[in-house]
Amino acid sequence: MASSREIGRLSAHFAESPEVFETSPLYRALCPVVAEEPEILDLLVHRRQGQQPSYLLFGAVHYLLLSGVPHPLRRFYPSLMGASAADPADAGPALLDFCRRYQDPVTEVIRTRLVQTNVVRRVVGLRYALWVVGQHCPGPVHLVEVGASAGIHLHVDRYRYAIGEHRFGPADAPLTVDSRWRGDSPPPDLDEVPRIASRTGVDLHPVDVTDVRDRRWLRALVWPEDRDAATLLEAALDSVAADPPTVIAGDAVDVCPRLGRSLPAGEPRVVFHAATRMHVPAVRRAAFDRAIDSIGDDGPLYHVWQEPPSAPHHGLVVAREELAFHGPELEVAVPLLRADGHLRWLAPPLPR
Ligand SMILES: C[S@@+](CC[C@H](N)C(=O)[O-])C[C@H]1O[C@@H](n2cnc3c(N)ncnc32)[C@H](O)[C@@H]1O
């Protein structure tokens, strides 16, 4: 049972969350309902440290619905009902009933799963960063993704890209990742990227792309209205399952120093993380940053990150909707790109 202080904190979190779910009318409608229901908030006391409560609760419910659990709540999910989904404004009572009736399975998912949303389009930011790295060094480079989830971004060189009107990457790629380009001049030539010599992920809990329940969990974390992202996710998971990259299980704080030493000395390495540092408990963030920097102890390190503005590193406080870049030639980090959190659009950084 959560303390009344914890319930108060969770309630405030849900009351403030609707704006986060910009493109999900269903979750926007459900946030204020959950904020008023200590009985539901109490389920979240079982979550693991650092896990974002609203993503986790809505993910757990969506997971069970996608597993086939029968309940009238299904009627409100575009992921299950398509265009005939019912009006989200009426979904509150059904959610309450669902959480009461399926309290044990909901709690089990909350207790065991992590928020591991693998957003395929974020690979566009990495692809762009590789082009920037190519301007500094010809490569090949060793690629490391921290917080890799299923490892989708580690296949950055295997996808086709549709950036506005421009196309890059192999024409016979298993999927095309599209994003709008908001620059005044055309994007750079994203075919001009260094070769990847090795690719390694690090994750607290690597997602097994060959396991149907792990795949369903990733699918459940996609908001129910975003069928386009769900289709892209399925295609990317198929691609990764055909040739899974190594994703080392463990905390980046422990794994990165070892991993850095295992890469060939003197050879350049690119480290990418997106929506990962934000899940590291605040007291561990300095250690997380040091662990990433340690990958540069034995070779030039290019570091690229897409994290909320609360993640200053290398002297740069990134603005909202900015990706950041740091390399051996730079005193301080620089903005790499502007983009929305899910990389539906990207643009060159604004001059500072
Ligand atoms: C929200 S997901 C983002 C996944 C991926 N980076 C993306 O943008 O699509 C965050 C991932 O970071 C992992 N993670 C969180 N803290 C970590 C840590 N200290 N060390 C390694 N992985 C961590 C989680 O397990 C999860 O898979």
The ligand as a Gaussian input file, in Angstrom:
#p B3LYP/6-31G(d) Opt

LIG

0 1
 C       12.572000       4.587000     -23.137000
 S       13.670000       3.340000     -23.606000
 C       14.405000       4.079000     -25.037000
 C       14.950000       3.036000     -25.990000
 C       15.690000       3.600000     -27.184000
 N       16.860000       4.340000     -26.752000
 C       14.800000       4.478000     -28.032000
 O       14.980000       5.714000     -27.999000
 O       13.986000       3.973000     -28.781000
 C       14.969000       3.452000     -22.393000
 C       15.850000       2.222000     -22.342000
 O       16.960000       2.519000     -21.499000
 C       17.233000       1.384000     -20.700000
 N       17.960000       1.860000     -19.519000
 C       17.508000       2.686000     -18.552000
 N       18.469000       2.907000     -17.637000
 C       19.572000       2.215000     -18.043000
 C       20.877000       2.034000     -17.508000
 N       21.256000       2.611000     -16.384000
 N       21.730000       1.251000     -18.188000
 C       21.349000       0.646000     -19.352000
 N       20.116000       0.782000     -19.886000
 C       19.235000       1.552000     -19.250000
 C       15.859000       0.791000     -20.411000
 O       15.936000      -0.572000     -20.040000
 C       15.151000       1.005000     -21.762000
 O       15.287000      -0.091000     -22.623000

